[in-house]
Amino acid sequence: MTTDTSVKNLLGRVALVTGGSRGIGAATALRLAREGADVAVTYVNGKEAAEEVVRAVEALGRRAVALRADAGDPEEAAGAVSAAARELGRLDVLVNNAGVGVLGPVETLPLADVDRVLAVNVRGVFLASRAAVAFMPRGGRIITVGTCMTQRVPGPGGTLYAMSKSALVGLTKALARELGERGITANIVHPGPIDTDMNPAGGPYADGQVAMTAVGRFGRVEEVAETIAHLAGAAYVTGAEFSVDGGHAA
């Protein structure tokens, strides 16, 4: 039997990962659990996947709960935060991971798509962050998942998505200023091409994305989760952007 002797930097902490049923969110939930945190994850349609994440977290000896919450619904976006704090007793870390992407020519994007992307990617993150602040003690951490497209838009069709994620840079920097005296930090992580079911490394657009990186490959979800976990334990880092993009923006 192997004994885990690693330092658990987040022991006794509680984290909420929105959109935590798959991809970067699921990997982040598991990494935070390995660091000692109890974890709540939200989902919209992936109930079974979210419950699998819960079981995996519990197998690591941590508490976990799956909460259905649509980040595009104002009440559910904020309600997930209070539900996580209620179910797990407190809230120390919020990872704003839930997001949607719609690509297409700017002049033909339906207004419904514009409203949905902004509701989930911007308003939902703002409302979740605002709700979390009410529960967070000193040492609280707000970590938002952005995108490499805030720093380099590789081609046409990404205007709406890039705009929505770029708004989160301003939100992060403003939260850092507003919450710093309270001992709460806010940072944003920009993933590049990451191998997920939504953007597989073997997909039809993969070769072009790989060509834009300096390292010549897709990233793994665990590599993004590693940076998020570091920020969850870092006290003197706030208002900062972190690229986990293989040199996409270089």
Secondary structure, DSSP 8 states (H G I E B T S, - for coil): --------TTTT-EEEETTTTSHHHHHHHHHHHHTT-EEEEEESS-HHHHHHHHHHHHHTT--EEEEE--TTSHHHHHHHHHHHHHHHS---EEEE-------S-TTT--HHHHHHHHIIIIIHHHHHHHHHHTT--TT-EEEEE--GGGT---STT-HHHHHHHHHHHHHHHHHHHHHGGGT-EEEEEEE-SB--SSS-TTSTTHHHHHHTSSSSS-B-HHHHHHHHHHHHH-SS--S-EEEESTTTT-
